[in-house]
Amino acid sequence: MKRKKRPSREYDAPLHAGKTARRLFAQLGDQKLRLSLVAVSIVIYTVLNVYTPYYSAGVIDALKDAVVSSVQGGAFSIQWEPLGRGMAALFAMYIAMGCLYFFQSFLMASVAEKLILRMRRNISQKLNKLPLRFFDKNKPGEILSRVTSDLDKVSETLQTGLLKLLVAIGTIIGSVAFMFYYSWLLALIFLAFMAVGVVATQIVSKKTLRAAGLRQEAISRLTGIAEEYYTGRDIIKAYNREGESAKKVRACVDEVRVTSRDTDFYINTMNPVVRFLSRISQAIILLIAGYWMLSGAMTIGVAQAYFQYIALAAEPVTEASFMINSLQSALASAERTFEFLDGEEEVPDSSSPAVIERAEGNIAFEHVSFGYSPDKILMKNISFFAARGKKIAIVGATGAGKTTLINLLMRFYEVNGGRITIDGVPTSELTRSGLRKNFGMVLQDTWLLGGTIAENIAYGRPDATREEIVRAAKMAKVDYFIRTMPQGYDTVIDSDAGNLSVGQRQLITIARVFLCDPPVLILDEATSSVDTRTEAEISRAMNSLMSGRTSFVIAHRLSTIRDADSILFMENGNIIEQGTHEELLKKGGAYAALYNSQFA
C-alpha cells in the first residue's frame, strides 16, 4: 500500500511571512522598553565594532613610529600622547563592546522567553477550548510539535539569530563603507568574490533546507514506528514478526542515516566554500596592499585595518544566510502556532449558566440530530427519556453510534439540532465542567497516569482519604491485587502500566468511579477485560452503586444488560428499536436476531 505524500511547504518557508512577523512582534507590545534598550545597544555596539579598526589604524601607525625611532637610536617608550591614550581608548572600546554584547544578549533572551511564556499560556488556554473533533483529526505528535518544538525554534531565533542578523547587517554596511573610504578598488575586488559566495550560499541553503526537511520526516517516521512496535511488542512476538519488524526499523534507521548524511554535507559545505572565496580575495588584496605599502601609498595601520574590515564583513556574509534561513524557519513555526491559536473553538459556555450541584439523573434526548460535518448528518431525530435510577443499555454493531451518543451527552460534541436535558435543564445552558462533574465514566480503553496506584484511584477526587480509596478498591474487587504489589497502594506505575494486565488496569479505573460516587454512570464495555467470575462480582457491586442512579451501559455481550430498564438498539447512528429485554425479544426484530445469534 503506497503512502500518500502530504503537501508540504517548500524549504519550510512561511506562507505569509510579513503578516506572521507583524503578528509575532505585536505580541511584544508590553516589552517596548526592553526592545528599545536592545536596539540602542545594537546600534552602539555596531558603531564601535566598525569604528575600532579605523581607530586602530592610527594606533598601529603611532606604535610603528615609536619602534622606528627606537631603532634609529632613540629610547623606546610609550608616551601618553598619542600612543598611550590611543591604546587605552582602544582597550576601553573593546571592553565596552563586550559589555554591550552581554547586555543585549541578556535582554533579548529575557524578551524571547517572556514572549514564549505568553504564547505557551495562550496555547494552554486554547487546548481547553478546542472541540474534540480537533483531536480526532490531528495526531498527538503533530499537536505536541506545534506546542513544543515550534515555539522552541521561535525562541532560539529571537535570542540569537535575530540579534546576530541585525548586528551582521550593520557590520557589513559599515565595514564596506570604510573599505571604500580607504580604497574603492580593493573594496570592489572583495565584493566581487563575496557576491559569488552569496550566490553559492543561497544555492546550498535551499538544498540544506530541503535535506533538513527530509531528515525531520525520516526521524518522525522512525519515532512513530518505534513507538508503535514498542506498544505492540507482545503482538509482534505472538505472531513471530520480530524479523520483519526489525527490517522495517532498520530501513527507517537507514533512511535517517542517508538524510542526515546529506544534511550534514550541505551544512558543512557552505562555510568552506565561502571561506575559500574569501581567502582568494584576501590573497589578491594582500598582494595589492603590500605593493602599495612598499611604495608608501598605504600605511601599515591602514593595511591591518583593511584586513580587519575584510574579516568583519566576510564572516557576517556567511552567517547572514544561515540567519535568514533560520528566521524563515522560525516564522514558519510561528505561523503554524498562530494557525493553532486561530483554530475553531468549542461553543462558549453561557454567560449566566444554570447550576446543578448534584443531578437527580432525569435525562432526555429531544429530537436530537448530529453529524461530524454539517453536510453529513449521522443521527436524525433521536428521542428517549432516562428516568432517575434507571439503567439504559445501548447496543448495536460496531460503528452504530453508541459512543457518539455518550459524547453528545457529555458535550464533547455539540448537537446540530434538538436538545439534551438533565433534570429538565438543557445541557447547553450548563457549563461543561458543571455538567461533567455529575458523570462518572469507565471506558473500554483504560487510561492511567504516571504515579502511585492510590493517586490513580483518587484522580477524580484528589482530596480523598486513604480509607476512602481502599473502600473504593474493595468495591471494585481490586484491593487484594493491590496488596500483592511491592508497595501496595503506593506502588508507582507509569502511564503505560506495562506491569499490569488489561483487566487490572480496568479494575483500577472502575475503583476511580466508585470513589467519585457520581449521580450518573456511563459504562462503555467496563468489564470487557475481566474474567467471568470477576465480572459477576463487579456487576453485583455496580448494581449496588447504580441503585438510585441513572446509568448508561454500552455492551456487546447482551447477557450483561438483560436486566436493563430500557435497551436502545442503534444502527447507522439512529435508534431503530427501544424497549426492555423481554419486549424486544417478543418483537422479533434486530435485537432479537442479535441476541439469538449470541445464544444459539
C-alpha positions as CSV (number, residue, x, y, z in Angstrom):
1,M,0.0,0.0,0.0
2,K,1.6,3.3,-1.1
3,R,1.8,6.1,1.4
4,K,0.1,9.2,0.2
5,K,2.5,12.1,0.1
6,R,1.3,15.0,2.1
7,P,1.7,18.5,0.7
8,S,4.4,20.5,2.5
9,R,5.8,24.0,2.4
10,E,8.8,24.2,0.2
11,Y,12.0,24.7,2.2
12,D,9.9,25.1,5.3
13,A,9.1,28.7,4.4
14,P,6.2,30.6,5.8
15,L,3.2,31.2,3.6
16,H,2.6,34.7,4.9
17,A,5.9,35.9,6.3
18,G,5.1,39.6,6.6
19,K,1.8,39.0,8.3
20,T,3.2,36.5,10.7
21,A,6.2,38.7,11.5
22,R,3.9,41.6,12.3
23,R,1.7,39.5,14.5
24,L,4.6,38.0,16.3
25,F,6.2,41.3,17.1
26,A,2.8,42.7,18.1
27,Q,3.0,40.2,21.0
28,L,5.9,42.2,22.2
29,G,3.9,45.3,22.8
30,D,4.4,45.2,26.6
31,Q,8.2,44.9,26.2
32,K,8.9,48.1,24.3
33,L,11.3,49.4,26.9
34,R,13.4,46.3,26.7
35,L,13.3,46.3,22.9
36,S,14.3,49.9,22.8
37,L,17.3,49.2,25.1
38,V,18.3,46.3,22.9
39,A,18.0,48.5,19.8
40,V,20.2,51.2,21.3
41,S,22.7,48.6,22.5
42,I,22.9,47.1,19.0
43,V,23.5,50.5,17.4
44,I,26.2,51.5,19.8
45,Y,27.8,48.0,19.6
46,T,27.8,48.0,15.8
47,V,29.2,51.6,15.6
48,L,32.1,50.6,18.0
49,N,32.6,47.3,16.1
50,V,33.0,49.2,12.8
51,Y,34.9,52.1,14.2
52,T,37.6,50.2,16.2
53,P,39.6,49.1,13.1
54,Y,39.6,52.6,11.8
55,Y,40.8,53.9,15.2
56,S,43.4,51.1,15.5
57,A,45.0,52.2,12.2
58,G,46.2,55.4,13.9
59,V,47.3,53.5,17.0
60,I,49.3,51.0,14.9
61,D,51.0,53.7,12.9
62,A,51.9,55.5,16.2
63,L,53.3,52.3,17.5
64,K,55.3,51.8,14.3
65,D,56.7,55.3,14.6
66,A,57.8,54.6,18.2
67,V,59.5,51.4,17.2
68,V,61.3,53.1,14.2
69,S,62.5,55.9,16.4
70,S,64.0,53.4,18.9
71,V,65.7,51.5,16.1
72,Q,67.3,54.8,14.9
73,G,68.9,55.3,18.3
74,G,66.2,56.7,20.5
75,A,64.8,55.0,23.6
76,F,61.6,53.1,23.1
77,S,58.9,54.5,25.3
78,I,55.1,54.7,25.2
79,Q,54.1,58.3,25.7
80,W,50.5,59.1,26.7
81,E,50.2,61.3,23.7
82,P,49.4,59.9,21.3
83,L,50.2,56.2,21.7
84,G,49.2,55.6,25.4
85,R,45.9,57.4,25.0
86,G,45.2,55.6,21.8
87,M,45.9,52.2,23.3
88,A,43.8,52.9,26.4
89,A,40.9,54.2,24.2
90,L,41.1,51.1,22.0
91,F,41.1,48.8,25.1
92,A,38.1,50.7,26.5
93,M,36.2,50.3,23.3
94,Y,36.8,46.6,23.3
95,I,35.6,46.3,26.9
96,A,32.5,48.4,26.1
97,M,31.7,46.1,23.1
98,G,31.9,43.1,25.4
99,C,29.6,44.6,28.0
100,L,27.1,45.8,25.3
101,Y,27.0,42.3,23.7
102,F,26.4,40.7,27.1
103,F,23.7,43.3,27.9
104,Q,21.8,42.9,24.6
105,S,22.0,39.1,24.7
106,F,20.7,39.0,28.2
107,L,17.8,41.4,27.4
108,M,16.9,39.6,24.2
109,A,16.9,36.3,26.0
110,S,14.5,37.8,28.5
111,V,12.3,39.2,25.8
112,A,12.2,35.9,23.9
113,E,11.4,33.8,27.0
114,K,8.6,36.2,28.1
115,L,7.1,36.0,24.6
116,I,7.3,32.2,24.5
117,L,5.8,32.0,28.0
118,R,2.9,34.1,26.9
119,M,2.3,32.0,23.8
120,R,2.5,28.8,25.8
121,R,-0.1,30.2,28.2
122,N,-2.3,31.1,25.2
123,I,-1.8,27.6,23.8
124,S,-2.7,26.0,27.2
125,Q,-5.9,28.0,27.3
126,K,-6.6,27.1,23.7
127,L,-6.2,23.4,24.3
128,N,-9.0,23.7,26.9
129,K,-11.3,25.4,24.3
130,L,-10.7,23.1,21.3
131,P,-13.5,20.8,20.3
132,L,-13.0,17.0,20.4
133,R,-13.1,16.9,16.6
134,F,-9.7,18.8,16.5
135,F,-8.1,16.0,18.5
136,D,-9.8,13.4,16.3
137,K,-8.3,15.0,13.1
138,N,-4.8,15.7,14.4
139,K,-2.2,13.2,15.7
140,P,-0.8,13.7,19.2
141,G,2.7,14.0,17.8
142,E,1.7,16.8,15.4
143,I,0.0,18.7,18.3
144,L,3.0,18.3,20.5
145,S,5.2,19.6,17.8
146,R,3.2,22.7,17.5
147,V,3.2,23.5,21.2
148,T,6.8,22.5,21.9
149,S,9.4,22.3,19.1
150,D,7.9,25.1,17.1
151,L,8.0,27.6,20.0
152,D,11.5,26.4,20.9
153,K,12.6,27.3,17.4
154,V,11.0,30.8,17.6
155,S,12.7,31.4,21.0
156,E,16.1,30.3,19.7
157,T,15.8,32.5,16.7
158,L,14.7,35.6,18.6
159,Q,17.5,35.1,21.2
160,T,20.4,34.5,18.8
161,G,19.6,34.6,15.1
162,L,17.7,37.9,15.0
163,L,20.3,39.6,17.2
164,K,23.2,38.3,15.1
165,L,21.3,39.2,11.9
166,L,20.8,42.9,12.9
167,V,24.5,43.2,14.0
168,A,25.7,41.5,10.8
169,I,23.7,43.8,8.6
170,G,25.1,46.9,10.4
171,T,28.6,45.5,10.4
172,I,28.6,44.6,6.7
173,I,27.3,48.1,5.7
174,G,29.8,49.9,8.0
175,S,32.8,47.7,7.0
176,V,32.2,48.0,3.3
177,A,31.8,51.8,3.7
178,F,35.2,52.1,5.4
179,M,36.7,49.8,2.8
180,F,35.5,52.1,0.0
181,Y,36.9,55.0,2.1
182,Y,40.3,53.5,2.1
183,S,40.3,52.0,-1.4
184,W,37.5,51.6,-3.9
185,L,39.5,49.1,-5.9
186,L,40.2,46.7,-3.1
187,A,36.5,47.1,-2.0
188,L,35.2,46.1,-5.4
189,I,37.6,43.0,-5.5
190,F,36.2,41.9,-2.1
191,L,32.6,42.5,-3.1
192,A,33.0,40.6,-6.4
193,F,34.2,37.4,-4.5
194,M,31.5,37.9,-1.8
195,A,28.8,38.1,-4.5
196,V,29.9,34.7,-5.8
197,G,29.9,33.4,-2.2
198,V,26.4,34.8,-1.6
199,V,25.0,33.1,-4.7
200,A,26.7,29.8,-3.7
201,T,25.4,30.2,-0.2
202,Q,21.8,30.6,-1.4
203,I,22.0,27.6,-3.6
204,V,23.4,25.4,-0.9
205,S,21.0,26.9,1.7
206,K,18.0,25.7,-0.4
207,K,19.4,22.3,-0.6
208,T,20.1,22.3,3.1
209,L,16.6,23.2,4.0
210,R,15.2,20.6,1.7
211,A,17.5,17.9,3.1
212,A,16.8,19.0,6.7
213,G,13.0,18.7,6.0
214,L,13.5,15.2,4.6
215,R,15.6,14.3,7.7
216,Q,12.8,15.5,10.0
217,E,10.2,13.5,8.2
218,A,12.5,10.4,8.4
219,I,13.0,10.9,12.1
220,S,9.3,11.3,12.6
221,R,8.7,8.0,10.8
222,L,11.3,6.3,12.8
223,T,9.9,7.7,16.1
224,G,6.4,6.6,15.1
225,I,7.3,3.1,14.1
226,A,9.5,2.7,17.3
227,E,6.6,3.8,19.5
228,E,4.2,1.6,17.5
229,Y,6.4,-1.5,17.8
230,Y,7.1,-0.9,21.5
231,T,3.4,-0.7,22.3
232,G,2.6,-3.8,20.3
233,R,5.7,-5.8,21.3
234,D,3.6,-8.7,22.7
235,I,1.6,-9.0,19.4
236,I,4.8,-8.9,17.4
237,K,6.2,-11.8,19.4
238,A,2.9,-13.7,19.3
239,Y,2.9,-13.6,15.5
240,N,6.6,-14.2,15.1
241,R,7.1,-10.9,13.3
242,E,10.3,-9.9,15.1
243,G,12.4,-10.3,11.9
244,E,10.0,-8.3,9.7
245,S,9.7,-5.6,12.4
246,A,13.4,-5.3,12.7
247,K,13.8,-5.0,8.9
248,K,11.3,-2.1,8.9
249,V,13.1,-0.4,11.8
250,R,16.5,-0.9,10.0
251,A,15.0,0.6,6.9
252,C,13.8,3.7,8.8
253,V,17.2,4.0,10.5
254,D,18.9,3.8,7.2
255,E,16.7,6.5,5.8
256,V,17.6,8.7,8.8
257,R,21.3,7.9,8.2
258,V,21.1,8.9,4.5
259,T,19.1,12.1,5.0
260,S,21.4,13.1,8.0
261,R,24.4,12.5,5.8
262,D,23.1,14.7,3.1
263,T,22.0,17.4,5.5
264,D,25.4,17.4,7.3
265,F,27.2,17.5,4.0
266,Y,25.3,20.6,2.8
267,I,25.7,22.3,6.2
268,N,29.4,21.7,6.3
269,T,29.9,22.6,2.7
270,M,28.7,26.2,2.9
271,N,31.4,27.7,5.2
272,P,34.4,26.2,3.4
273,V,33.2,27.4,0.1
274,V,32.6,31.0,1.3
275,R,35.9,31.0,3.3
276,F,37.8,29.7,0.2
277,L,36.5,32.6,-1.8
278,S,37.2,35.0,1.0
279,R,40.8,33.7,1.2
280,I,41.3,34.1,-2.5
281,S,40.1,37.7,-2.3
282,Q,42.3,38.3,0.7
283,A,45.4,36.9,-1.1
284,I,44.7,39.3,-4.1
285,I,44.1,42.2,-1.8
286,L,47.2,41.3,0.2
287,L,49.4,41.5,-2.9
288,I,48.0,44.8,-3.9
289,A,48.1,46.3,-0.4
290,G,51.7,45.0,0.0
291,Y,52.8,46.7,-3.2
292,W,51.1,49.9,-2.0
293,M,52.8,49.7,1.4
294,L,56.2,49.3,-0.3
295,S,55.5,52.3,-2.5
296,G,54.3,54.4,0.5
297,A,50.7,54.7,-0.8
298,M,49.3,52.8,2.2
299,T,50.5,52.7,5.8
300,I,50.8,49.5,7.9
301,G,48.0,50.7,10.2
302,V,45.6,51.2,7.3
303,A,46.5,47.8,5.8
304,Q,45.8,46.0,9.1
305,A,42.6,48.0,9.5
306,Y,41.6,47.0,6.0
307,F,42.1,43.3,6.8
308,Q,40.1,43.7,9.9
309,Y,37.2,45.0,7.8
310,I,37.5,42.1,5.5
311,A,37.2,39.7,8.4
312,L,34.3,41.8,9.9
313,A,32.4,41.7,6.5
314,A,33.2,38.2,5.3
315,E,32.0,36.2,8.4
316,P,28.6,38.0,8.7
317,V,28.0,37.4,5.0
318,T,28.4,33.7,5.7
319,E,26.3,33.8,8.8
320,A,23.6,36.1,7.4
321,S,22.4,33.3,5.0
322,F,22.1,30.9,7.9
323,M,20.3,33.5,9.9
324,I,17.8,34.4,7.2
325,N,17.0,30.7,6.6
326,S,16.7,30.3,10.4
327,L,14.4,33.3,10.5
328,Q,12.2,31.9,7.7
329,S,12.0,28.6,9.6
330,A,11.1,30.4,12.8
331,L,8.4,32.4,11.0
332,A,7.0,29.1,9.6
333,S,6.9,27.7,13.1
334,A,5.2,30.9,14.4
335,E,2.7,30.7,11.5
336,R,1.8,27.1,12.5
337,T,1.4,28.2,16.1
338,F,-0.9,31.1,15.1
339,E,-2.9,28.7,12.9
340,F,-3.3,26.5,16.0
341,L,-4.4,29.5,18.1
342,D,-6.8,30.6,15.4
343,G,-8.5,27.2,15.2
344,E,-12.2,26.8,15.8
345,E,-13.1,26.7,19.4
346,E,-15.9,25.0,21.3
347,V,-19.2,26.9,21.6
348,P,-18.6,29.1,24.7
349,D,-20.4,28.4,27.9
350,S,-23.4,30.6,28.7
351,S,-22.5,33.9,30.4
352,S,-25.2,33.2,33.0
353,P,-25.1,29.4,33.2
354,A,-27.6,27.2,35.1
355,V,-26.2,25.3,38.0
356,I,-26.9,21.8,39.1
357,E,-24.9,20.9,42.2
358,R,-25.9,17.2,42.1
359,A,-28.2,16.0,39.4
360,E,-31.2,13.7,40.2
361,G,-30.5,11.9,36.9
362,N,-33.5,12.6,34.7
363,I,-32.0,12.7,31.2
364,A,-33.9,13.3,28.0
365,F,-32.9,13.4,24.3
366,E,-35.4,15.5,22.4
367,H,-35.3,15.3,18.6
368,V,-31.5,15.3,18.6
369,S,-29.7,15.4,15.3
370,F,-25.9,15.3,14.9
371,G,-23.2,14.9,12.2
372,Y,-19.4,15.2,12.4
373,S,-19.8,17.6,9.5
374,P,-22.9,19.7,8.8
375,D,-23.4,18.1,5.3
376,K,-23.3,14.6,6.7
377,I,-25.8,14.1,9.4
378,L,-25.3,10.8,11.3
379,M,-28.1,11.0,13.8
380,K,-31.6,12.1,13.0
381,N,-34.5,12.8,15.4
382,I,-33.1,10.8,18.3
383,S,-35.5,10.9,21.3
384,F,-35.7,8.9,24.5
385,F,-36.0,9.5,28.2
386,A,-33.9,8.0,31.1
387,A,-35.6,8.5,34.4
388,R,-33.7,8.7,37.7
389,G,-32.3,5.4,38.8
390,K,-32.9,3.6,35.5
391,K,-30.4,1.5,33.7
392,I,-30.2,2.3,30.0
393,A,-28.4,-0.2,27.8
394,I,-27.1,0.9,24.3
395,V,-26.3,-1.9,21.9
396,G,-25.6,-2.3,18.2
397,A,-22.9,-3.2,15.8
398,T,-19.5,-1.6,15.8
399,G,-19.8,1.9,14.3
400,A,-23.6,2.2,15.0
401,G,-23.2,5.4,17.0
402,K,-23.2,4.1,20.6
403,T,-20.1,6.1,21.8
404,T,-21.2,9.1,19.8
405,L,-24.5,9.2,21.8
406,I,-22.5,9.3,25.0
407,N,-20.2,12.0,23.6
408,L,-23.2,14.2,22.9
409,L,-24.5,13.6,26.4
410,M,-21.1,14.7,27.9
411,R,-21.0,17.7,25.5
412,F,-17.8,16.5,23.9
413,Y,-19.7,17.4,20.7
414,E,-22.5,19.9,20.2
415,V,-25.8,18.8,18.7
416,N,-26.8,20.1,15.3
417,G,-30.5,20.1,16.2
418,G,-32.8,19.3,19.1
419,R,-31.6,19.4,22.7
420,I,-30.4,17.2,25.6
421,T,-31.7,17.9,29.1
422,I,-30.7,16.8,32.5
423,D,-33.3,17.3,35.2
424,G,-35.2,19.5,32.7
425,V,-32.2,21.8,32.1
426,P,-30.7,21.9,28.6
427,T,-27.1,20.8,28.8
428,S,-26.2,23.8,26.6
429,E,-27.2,26.1,29.5
430,L,-24.7,24.4,31.9
431,T,-21.0,24.9,31.9
432,R,-19.1,21.9,30.6
433,S,-17.4,21.4,34.0
434,G,-20.7,21.8,35.8
435,L,-22.3,19.2,33.6
436,R,-19.4,16.6,33.7
437,K,-19.0,16.7,37.4
438,N,-22.3,14.8,37.6
439,F,-21.0,11.9,35.5
440,G,-18.6,9.1,36.1
441,M,-17.2,7.2,33.2
442,V,-15.5,3.8,32.8
443,L,-14.3,3.2,29.2
444,Q,-13.1,0.1,27.4
445,D,-9.8,1.8,26.7
446,T,-8.2,2.4,30.1
447,W,-6.0,5.4,30.9
448,L,-3.7,5.6,33.9
449,L,-1.3,8.4,34.7
450,G,2.2,8.1,35.9
451,G,2.1,7.9,39.7
452,T,1.0,5.6,42.5
453,I,-2.0,3.3,42.4
454,A,-3.6,5.4,45.1
455,E,-3.2,8.6,43.1
456,N,-4.8,6.9,40.0
457,I,-7.8,5.8,42.0
458,A,-8.1,9.3,43.5
459,Y,-7.8,11.0,40.1
460,G,-11.3,12.3,40.2
461,R,-11.1,13.2,44.0
462,P,-7.6,14.2,44.9
463,D,-8.7,15.1,48.4
464,A,-9.9,11.6,49.2
465,T,-8.5,9.9,52.3
466,R,-6.7,6.6,52.2
467,E,-9.6,4.9,53.9
468,E,-12.0,6.1,51.1
469,I,-9.5,4.9,48.4
470,V,-9.2,1.5,50.0
471,R,-13.0,1.2,50.3
472,A,-13.5,2.1,46.6
473,A,-10.8,-0.5,45.7
474,K,-12.6,-3.2,47.7
475,M,-15.9,-2.4,45.9
476,A,-14.1,-2.7,42.6
477,K,-12.6,-6.1,43.7
478,V,-9.1,-4.8,43.2
479,D,-7.9,-4.4,46.8
480,Y,-6.5,-7.9,47.1
481,F,-4.4,-7.5,43.9
482,I,-3.1,-4.1,45.0
483,R,-1.9,-5.5,48.4
484,T,0.2,-8.1,46.5
485,M,2.2,-5.3,44.8
486,P,5.6,-4.4,46.3
487,Q,4.5,-1.1,47.9
488,G,0.7,-1.8,47.9
489,Y,-1.3,1.4,47.2
490,D,2.0,3.4,47.0
491,T,3.3,1.3,44.1
492,V,4.4,3.6,41.3
493,I,3.2,2.8,37.8
494,D,3.8,4.7,34.6
495,S,1.2,5.7,32.0
496,D,1.8,2.5,30.0
497,A,1.4,0.4,33.2
498,G,3.2,-2.5,31.5
499,N,3.4,-4.5,34.7
500,L,-0.4,-4.6,35.0
501,S,-2.8,-6.7,32.9
502,V,-5.5,-5.1,30.9
503,G,-8.1,-6.4,33.4
504,Q,-6.2,-5.0,36.4
505,R,-5.9,-1.6,34.7
506,Q,-9.6,-1.6,34.1
507,L,-10.4,-2.5,37.7
508,I,-8.4,0.5,38.9
509,T,-10.4,2.8,36.6
510,I,-13.6,1.2,38.0
511,A,-12.4,1.9,41.5
512,R,-11.9,5.5,40.4
513,V,-15.6,5.8,39.6
514,F,-16.7,4.2,42.8
515,L,-14.7,6.8,44.7
516,C,-16.2,9.7,42.8
517,D,-19.7,8.5,43.6
518,P,-21.4,10.4,40.7
519,P,-25.2,10.6,40.2
520,V,-25.0,9.4,36.6
521,L,-22.8,6.5,35.4
522,I,-21.5,5.8,31.9
523,L,-20.1,2.3,31.4
524,D,-18.6,1.6,28.0
525,E,-17.8,-2.1,28.0
526,A,-16.5,-1.6,31.5
527,T,-16.0,-5.3,32.3
528,S,-14.9,-6.4,28.8
529,S,-11.3,-7.2,30.0
530,V,-12.1,-9.2,33.2
531,D,-12.9,-12.8,33.7
532,T,-16.4,-14.1,34.1
533,R,-16.2,-14.6,37.9
534,T,-14.8,-11.1,38.5
535,E,-17.3,-9.6,36.1
536,A,-20.1,-11.2,38.1
537,E,-18.6,-9.7,41.4
538,I,-18.2,-6.3,39.8
539,S,-21.7,-6.4,38.4
540,R,-23.1,-7.0,41.9
541,A,-21.0,-4.1,43.3
542,M,-22.1,-1.9,40.4
543,N,-25.7,-2.8,40.8
544,S,-25.4,-1.5,44.4
545,L,-23.6,1.6,43.1
546,M,-26.2,2.1,40.4
547,S,-29.1,1.9,42.8
548,G,-30.8,5.3,42.7
549,R,-28.5,6.5,39.9
550,T,-29.1,6.8,36.2
551,S,-26.7,4.6,34.3
552,F,-25.9,4.2,30.6
553,V,-24.3,0.9,29.7
554,I,-22.7,0.2,26.3
555,A,-22.4,-3.5,25.9
556,H,-21.6,-6.1,23.2
557,R,-22.3,-9.1,25.5
558,L,-26.1,-8.9,25.8
559,S,-26.1,-11.2,28.8
560,T,-24.8,-8.3,30.9
561,I,-27.8,-6.0,30.1
562,R,-30.8,-8.2,30.3
563,D,-31.9,-6.5,33.5
564,A,-31.8,-3.0,31.9
565,D,-34.9,-0.9,32.3
566,S,-34.6,0.2,28.6
567,I,-32.5,-1.1,25.8
568,L,-31.6,1.2,22.8
569,F,-30.7,-0.7,19.7
570,M,-28.7,1.5,17.3
571,E,-28.0,1.2,13.7
572,N,-26.3,3.7,11.4
573,G,-26.5,6.4,14.0
574,N,-30.2,6.0,14.8
575,I,-32.3,4.2,17.4
576,I,-34.3,1.6,15.5
577,E,-35.6,-0.3,18.5
578,Q,-36.3,0.6,22.1
579,G,-37.7,-1.4,25.0
580,T,-37.0,-3.9,27.7
581,H,-35.2,-7.2,27.0
582,E,-38.4,-9.2,27.0
583,E,-40.3,-6.7,24.9
584,L,-37.6,-6.6,22.2
585,L,-37.4,-10.4,22.1
586,K,-41.1,-10.7,21.6
587,K,-40.9,-8.1,18.9
588,G,-38.5,-10.4,17.0
589,G,-36.6,-7.6,15.4
590,A,-32.9,-6.7,15.1
591,Y,-32.2,-7.1,18.8
592,A,-33.8,-10.5,18.9
593,A,-31.7,-11.6,16.0
594,L,-28.5,-10.4,17.6
595,Y,-29.4,-12.0,20.9
596,N,-30.3,-15.3,19.4
597,S,-27.0,-15.3,17.4
598,Q,-25.1,-15.0,20.6
599,F,-27.0,-17.7,22.5
600,A,-28.0,-20.1,19.7
